[in-house]
Amino acid sequence: MDLVIGGSGFIGSHLVSLLQAAGRPVRVFDRKPWHTDLPKPAEILLGDIRDGRAVQEAARGCERIFHLAANPMLWDRNPDVFDQVNRQGTENVIRAAREAKVQRLVYTSTESILTPRDHPGPITEDVRVTEEDQLGPYCLSKYRAERAVLELAASGFDAVVVNPTMPLGPGDRNLTPPGRMVRNFLQGKIKGYIDCRLNFVDVRDAAMGHMLAAERGVPGRRYILAGHNLSVKGLLTMAAREAGMKPPAFRVPYGLALAFSRMEEWWGRRTGRQPMSSVTGVKLCRRSMAFDGSRTWRELGGAEGFRIRPLADTLRDTLRWHLEEMGR
């Protein structure tokens, strides 16, 4: 049996669907119940990765663990939650994996930690980063969690790391940062754009990358699950064309964007309201966020290879799903 921690989430639910289609029985461990139209897993356990005993119980009898659970929101009213969930939660998973003697652990990291200062890009699996490169509590917590998994692998445990870039596609009910950007645009809340280049991957390709990493990944290796490099303006222009809307025409200067995000975070700390943009997110836009995942897809795809979906198809499916969720 496979344990998918965070299996009710965006990438997790698509991964569960793929694993079941491949004939693998799946147990999901998540704070939230199964709430997608995808086929339900064989077993669903509700729990929090901060509860070490609950994680150990969930891991019993499992051959493989996919650990996707995290707080990915870049900002939280209580910044300590990032370390509690992302780092300490991952350490709980590591202990559970050791105790259950699982055959393989696949850990979901993030591309946000792979952005060293003054790197010209595009970024590959060979990039070297340190704690000093990390921006904000989210990135620091994910960096430390990834280091813990890589140290586990160095000790001889079968563990691999995958770093998906910004996922797009249907089913983003929790509104991850890229999904929130698309939803805000469709609701007319985005009037301008910041000049930066990001990498967008189809959520279904990211899920497939997890399954391939479990089957073919080399222990101790990092695999970047990247898709297409595109500017924010380019993505919103494509979205506007597909949705029959006007793209934002105003380029927001970096200083203004940073000041606005700081004001929003100040207001969020007092009201609990999620900011449209975070200081960490704006600062990341000053780094190289272009990625080259060709080696990952070549190595994990095997002899037959693996071809990622065209961005136009991904965006079309993304917009259709969001519009349906909005009742349009």
DALIN-V252328 format. One record per backbone hydrogen bond with DSSP energy under -0.5 kcal/mol. CO is the residue of the C=O (numbers start at 0). NH is the residue of the N-H. E is the energy in kcal/mol with one decimal. If there is no record, write none. Layout:
CO:NH:E
CO:NH:E
This chain:
0:62:-2.7
0:63:-1.2
1:3:-0.6
1:26:-3.1
2:4:-0.7
2:65:-3.1
3:5:-0.6
3:6:-1.2
3:28:-1.9
4:67:-2.8
4:68:-0.8
5:8:-1.5
8:12:-2.4
9:13:-1.0
10:14:-2.3
11:15:-2.6
12:16:-1.8
13:17:-2.0
14:18:-2.8
15:19:-2.4
16:20:-2.0
17:21:-1.5
18:23:-2.6
19:22:-1.6
24:1:-2.5
25:41:-0.7
25:42:-1.6
26:3:-2.8
27:44:-3.5
28:5:-3.0
28:6:-0.6
29:46:-1.8
42:27:-2.9
44:29:-2.1
47:50:-2.2
49:51:-1.0
50:54:-2.0
51:55:-2.2
52:56:-2.4
53:57:-2.1
54:58:-1.8
55:59:-0.9
56:59:-0.6
58:61:-2.0
62:102:-3.3
62:103:-1.1
63:2:-2.7
64:66:-0.6
64:105:-3.0
65:4:-2.9
65:67:-0.8
66:107:-2.5
69:71:-0.7
72:74:-0.7
76:78:-0.6
77:80:-2.0
78:81:-1.3
78:82:-0.6
79:83:-2.1
80:84:-2.8
81:85:-2.4
81:86:-0.8
82:86:-0.7
82:87:-2.8
83:88:-0.7
85:89:-0.5
86:90:-2.2
87:91:-1.8
88:92:-1.8
89:93:-2.5
90:94:-2.1
91:95:-2.2
92:96:-2.7
93:97:-2.2
94:98:-2.4
95:99:-2.5
96:100:-0.7
96:101:-1.7
97:100:-0.6
103:64:-2.4
104:106:-0.6
104:159:-2.5
105:66:-3.0
106:108:-0.8
106:161:-2.7
109:112:-0.7
110:113:-1.9
115:118:-1.2
117:119:-0.5
122:291:-2.8
123:126:-1.6
129:132:-1.1
130:133:-1.5
133:135:-0.6
134:138:-0.8
135:139:-2.0
136:140:-2.2
137:141:-2.2
138:142:-2.5
139:143:-2.4
140:144:-1.9
141:145:-2.5
142:146:-2.5
143:147:-1.9
144:148:-1.8
145:149:-2.6
146:150:-2.5
147:151:-1.8
148:152:-2.3
149:153:-2.1
150:154:-1.1
151:154:-0.6
151:156:-1.7
152:155:-1.7
156:158:-1.3
157:104:-2.1
158:219:-3.3
159:106:-2.6
160:222:-2.1
161:108:-3.3
161:163:-0.5
162:224:-1.2
163:110:-1.2
164:166:-0.7
165:200:-2.3
167:202:-3.2
168:171:-0.5
170:172:-2.1
171:174:-1.1
175:179:-3.0
176:180:-1.9
177:181:-2.0
178:182:-2.5
179:183:-2.9
180:184:-2.1
181:185:-2.4
182:186:-1.7
183:188:-2.8
183:189:-0.6
184:187:-1.8
188:190:-0.8
190:249:-0.8
192:251:-3.4
193:195:-1.3
195:231:-2.0
196:288:-0.6
197:229:-2.7
198:165:-2.0
199:227:-2.7
200:167:-2.3
201:204:-0.6
201:205:-2.5
202:206:-2.2
203:207:-1.9
204:208:-2.3
205:209:-1.6
206:210:-1.9
207:211:-2.7
208:212:-2.1
209:213:-1.9
210:214:-1.4
211:215:-3.3
211:216:-0.5
212:216:-1.5
217:220:-2.0
220:160:-2.3
222:162:-3.1
222:224:-0.7
223:225:-1.5
224:164:-1.9
227:199:-2.6
229:197:-2.7
230:234:-2.3
231:235:-2.6
232:236:-2.2
233:237:-2.1
234:238:-2.6
235:239:-2.5
236:240:-2.2
237:241:-2.2
238:242:-2.5
239:243:-1.0
239:244:-2.7
248:250:-0.6
249:192:-2.2
249:251:-0.6
250:252:-0.5
251:194:-0.5
252:256:-2.5
253:257:-2.6
254:258:-2.2
255:259:-2.5
256:260:-2.3
257:261:-2.1
258:262:-2.0
259:263:-2.5
260:264:-2.4
261:265:-2.1
262:266:-2.3
263:267:-2.7
264:268:-2.3
265:269:-0.8
266:270:-1.8
267:271:-3.1
277:281:-2.4
278:282:-2.6
279:283:-2.3
280:284:-1.1
282:285:-1.5
283:286:-1.7
286:288:-0.7
289:122:-2.9
290:292:-0.5
292:296:-2.3
293:297:-2.1
294:298:-2.8
295:299:-3.0
296:300:-1.6
297:301:-0.6
300:304:-0.5
301:304:-0.9
305:307:-0.5
309:313:-1.9
310:314:-3.0
311:315:-2.0
312:316:-2.2
313:317:-2.4
314:318:-2.8
315:319:-2.2
316:320:-2.1
317:321:-2.4
318:322:-2.7
319:323:-2.0
320:324:-2.3
321:325:-1.8
322:327:-3.0
323:326:-1.1
